[in-house]
Amino acid sequence: MSERVLVKQLQGLPDGPVSVSGWVETVRDQKKVQFVILRDESGAVQLVNPATRPAEDGTEQDAAALALTDLISNLATGTFLTVAGELKHDERVKLGGVEIKIDALDIAAAALPETPIAADSGLDKRMDWRFLDLRQRRNNLVFRVQTTLEHAFRSYWIERDYIEVHSPKLMASASESNAELFEVPYFEDKTAYLAQSPQFFKQMAQVAGFGKIFEIAPAFRADPSFTSRHATEFTSVDAEISWIDSHEDVARMQEELLQTAFQAVKDKHGAEIEELFGLEVQVPAIPFPRIPLAEAREIVKSRGYEIPRTDGDLDPEGERQISAYVEETYGHQFVFVTDYHPEIRAFYHMRDEETGLTKSYDLLFKGVEITTGAQREHRVDVLIEQAKEKGLGAEHLDFYFDFFRYGAPPHGGFGMGLARVLMLLLGQDSIREVTYLFRGPTRLAP
């Protein structure tokens, strides 16, 4: 495979022969000159061709020049091609200060003349043609930011001697509850379930003596929600650590992780995010504010909003209200809401012996929950009793309880939704905008 020149490399090259490849973004076919904007994965460049038109008096003209002009006139948006020509630096050219005078075009794949989506197409229509929608420069940036974010997560953990695991996504039983499970036919008339989270296997790694682990992988929820922040398949960012004193150890690790990752995004993409998304990446200060749930509910009430939920948790508007309070009071976009009642937490969350509340937290970012974290209950007798309280039968959880029958260190961790972080970081209204291929109750294609 020949090494091609990327558009972003052109500014560093001298004037002279050059060849680039990409897709046609726009064509301006004027009487005396033709302009083509060609885009590849790194940027866009202006191509120029002095137009040669058929002479009205029948004068013989350069057949090759005529053919090139005609070819450019008929280029459809989206056509993939390679252009050979003369690179010229010209500060008057707004697009990067360079242009290429076309010598030859080689079409790799022509596009149909009518594009099925436009800049003003609705979100569902754009999702139908996601492969075309992703050609936009800002959508390309979304996944460059995602790559930087994940790399920063991994770098933070690996530099601190964490182990990366890949837990199975086919399970014999629920990982958190019997609800929201996708059933999958398995061998010999068995039924398997797509993993809601890697929770049990993260904890197994602690019992196995791994100490500190992380995983970035898919998770599945059979939740018929149509909100802007829910999906049936999503990427979960998980970590679990041993020998903790409380959920505070987990929270401190997570805030360091996010500060490190946001700094990496700002350093690499900050200027482009500001240009294309109109916002400045704010690197969060440490420590993040902490507010107990009971206090958070009182604050929300004092702001004039009555939470309609009867289980004692915050609803989405309550989350927005407490986050607005934190922004106004502390100038911070993040807040840990802590000390949840056991009734609204998973059975494996450890409970404080004095208060009876769980040693857990939700992390809110710009008014949206992105994480649940907790210290886990590692004493098997307590764990079994808490599972019974939730109505969970031991017959489905016995393999999990076995993890704790042979010694388990105090441990805890969190699960974080990658798409929610990206959505909020880039100021988008829906996780569909920042998910490569979204999956929801009514979408299984493309």
Secondary structure, DSSP 4 states (H G I P E B T S, - for coil): -PPPBPGGGGGGSPSEEEEEEEEEEEEEE-SSEEEEEEEETTEEEEEEEE-----TT-----HHHHHHHHHHHTPPTT-EEEEEEEEEE-TT-TTTTEEEEEEEEEEEEPPPSS-S--TT--HHHHHHTHHHHTTSHHHHHHHHHHHHHHHHHHHHHHHTT-EE----SEESS-SS-SSS--EEE-GGG-EEEE-S-SHHHHHHHHHTT--EEEEEEEEE------STT--SEEEEEEEEEES-SSHHHHHHHHHHHHHHHHHHHHHHHHHHHHHHH--PPPPPPSSPPEEEHHHHHHHHHHTT-----SSS---HHHHHHHHHHHHHHH--SEEEEE---GGGS-TTB-B-TTT--BSEEEEEETTEEEEEEEEBP--HHHHHHHHHHTT--HHHHHHHHHTTTT----EEEEEEEHHHHHHHHTT-S-GGGGSSS--BTTB---
